[in-house]
Amino acid sequence: MDETVTHEKDAQIPTNLRLLLILEEVARRGVPLKPSDLIETLGLAKPTVHRLLQTAEAEGFVQRDLDGRSYGPGPRLRLLSVNTMSSEHLRTARLAILRSVAEEIGETCNLAIPDREGMIYLDRVETKWPLRIQLAVGTQVPFHCTASGKLYLSTLRRKTLDGFLAAGSLPASTEQTLTEPEDLREELTTIARNGFSTDDEEFMTGMAAVAVPILDTQRRLVASLAVHAPVQRHDLSGLLAFLPVLQSGSTKLAKLLAS
């Protein structure tokens, strides 16, 4: 972009709006952005972008990616998104859909969103059965051995997934947990192809789960809708029979988020 045009556009954008536009673009893209990307997209001057990114990083709204040059959402921006999704109006409508799905299946259903270290339970509706698995709202669960977590991993860019798999070990939660990176990569390829994910006693012995994605208007995963149950009532094949119910629920939730 021509430097003169950049400075003219910079001057047209109110000072108190510039940082908000940067945060909006970082959240909208869904991938780490370099300062040059923001300069090109927003038309802000280079010194302005670098200064605002430094401020946002210092306050926890953005954080540097592994390459040290790109920026993605920081903990405060991620918390802001969670609080927005938990606003009273949205949460009331969301819980109504979630409750409908849970009642039709007859088992506990939950909504989970990705965080830096794992999936966070945003909402859940418990089964009425006395035998149930307690995982409260706010619980963080691993990516590599849960239905929701594997679903999220299956949507990552190849470079990002390679970084995740190379970053450290994949600890075994049960005897069924996939602990070899290439085994997990193969499973994630299948998940991406099928459009749903499963947990066959990989996170907890005696628990099976199925998860489907909730997508935004750009077809990006923003959350997962999942059902889990003790295998005494429903093994994995039994839960998979409810896949159409989950998919219908995820479509309704996606429309709610887009409205």
N, C-alpha and C positions, 0 to 999 in steps of 0.2 A: 504493500500500500504506500502511495506517495506520502512523504513526510509532511508536506504542507497540508494535504487533505486530513491526515491523522491529527495534526494539531488543531485544525478547524473543527473537526468532529469532537475532539477532546474538550474544546472550549464550549461546545453546545450542550454537553452532558452536565447536569448539576453536580456539584462536588459531592453532595451527600447521597447521590445515586450511584456513583462509580463503583464503590466497593460492593454494593448489592448486585450490580450487573455482573461483576466478576464472579461472585459466589453463585449466582444463578447459572452462569455459563459452565462453571465447574460441575455443578450438580446436573445440569442438562446433558452434558456430553457423556457422562458416565465413565470416562477414561481420564487418566492423568493428562493435564494440559501444560504445555510449555508457555512461558510468558509471550513468546512470539505468536502462539495461537490466539491468545487473548487480544493482543495488539491488532492482529489481522481481523478478527471477528468483531471486536467492539469499537475499533478505531481510536482507542485511547493511546496517548503518547507513551513511549517506552519507559521514561522515568516514572510516570504515573502508575503504570501497571506494576513495575518492580516495587515501588514504595508501598502500594496497597497490598501486594502479596506478602511483603515482609510483615506488615501490620497484621494481616489475617493469619499468618503463620504463628506469629508471636502470641496471638490471642486464642489459638487452637481451632480456628474456623477452616483452615486448610493445612495440609501437611505434605511434605515432599515425598515423592515416589522413590523407589529404589535407585533410580538413575541419578537422583540428587538435583535434577533440573526441572522435573515436571511436578505439578501439584494436583492433589486430589482432595476430597472432603476430609476435614479434620474431625476430631471428636465432638466439638461444639456444633458443627454443621450437621453431623449425623444425628446428634441429640435433638437439634431443631427439627429435623425431618420427622423423627419419632414423635415429638410433642405435637407437631402439626397433624400427623395421622391419628393422634390420640385425642384430638379436639372433640368436644362433647357431641356435636352433630354427626361428624364422620364416624365416631366410635359407636354411637347408638345404631346407626344404619348398618355398620359393619358387623356388629354383634348379632343383629337380627338375621343376617345372611348366614353367619357362622353357626348360629343356633339351629337354623333350619337344616343345614347340612348335617350337623351332629345328630339331630333328632331322626333324620331319615336313615342315617347309617347305624345309629344306636351306639356309637363309640365316641371317645374324646377327640375333638378336632381343635387344631390350633393354627394361628398365623405366626409366621416367623420372618424376621428381616435380617439381612446380613450386616454384621459388624466387622471390625478388623480381625478379631480373634475367633469368631464363631457366629452361629445364628442366635438371635435374641427372640424369645417368645414375646410377641406383642399382645396377643389376645388368645384366649382359649375358652372352650365350653366343655365342661366335664360330662362324662357319662354318668348315668344314674346307677350303674352296677357297683356293688360294694367292692369288688376286686378291680382296682384301677391303678394307674401309674401316675404319681404326683410329680408334675413338672410345672412349677408356678410361673405366672407371667413375670418376665424379667430374667428368667433363667437363660444362661448362655450354654449352648451345646456345640460340640465340635463340628467342623465342616466335613471331615473325611469319613465319618461313620454314622451319619444321620441322613434320613431321607431328604430333609430340607437342605442340609449342608451340601450334600452331593449334588443336589439339583442346582444350587448356586454355583458350585465349582464347575459344573458342566457348561455354564454360560460364559466363563472367563475367556479372554483372548489367550491364544497359545502362549505368548510370552509371559503373561501374568500367571497362567497355570504352571508353566515351567518353573517360574520363580517360587511358587508355593510348594511344589513337589520337591524342589531342591533345597528349600529353606531348613528342613529338619525332619525328624522322624514322624511317622504316623503311628502313634501309640495304640496298642490294642486295648479296647474296652471290653471285648469278649473274644472268644475263640473264633468268632465269625468276622471280626474286623479285618478289612483289607489294609495291610501294613506295608505292602510293596508298592512303590510309586507307579510302576508300569501296570500292575493289576488294577490300581485305582484309575489310572488313565484310561484303560480299556473299558472299565465300567462307566466312566463319565462319557465316553464316546457313545455308548449304548443309550445312556440317559438322554443325551442331546438329540439322538435320533428318535427316541420314543416319545419325548415330551413329558415324561414323568419319572419319578425316582422312587426307590424302595429301600427299606432297611429290614433285613432279614436277621434279626437278633444280633446286629452288628454293634449297636450302641448299648443295649441292655439285653442280657439273657432273658428270654421269655417274652420279649416285646417285638412286634412287627409294626411297620409303618409304611405308608404310601404318601407321597407329596406331589403336588402339581404347582406350576408357576402362576403367579399373578403378574401380568405384564402391563407396562405403561403404554402410552400411545405410540412410542417408538419401538415397541416389541422388546423392551428390556425387562428383566426380572426385577421387581421391586419388593416382592415378598413371596412366601410360599404358603399354600394351604395344605395341611396334612392331617391325616387320621392315624392314630396309633392305638393298639389294643394288645392285651395279653394273648399269647398264642393259644392259651387254653380255650379262648372264645373264637378268635379269628387268627389263623396262620396267614402267611403272606398271600397265598392264593385266594383265601377268603376275603381279605381286604381289597385285593385287586378287582373283585367283582363290583366294588363301589366306585371304581375309577370314573364312570360317567357322572356320578353325583358330585364328586370333587371337581371335575372339569366344569360342570354347570355352575357350581358355586364360585369357582375362580373367575369365570366370565362375568358373573354378576358383580364380584368385588372389583374387577378391573374397570367396569363401567362406572362404579361408584367413585373410584379414585379419579377417573377422567372427568367426572361431572363438575 
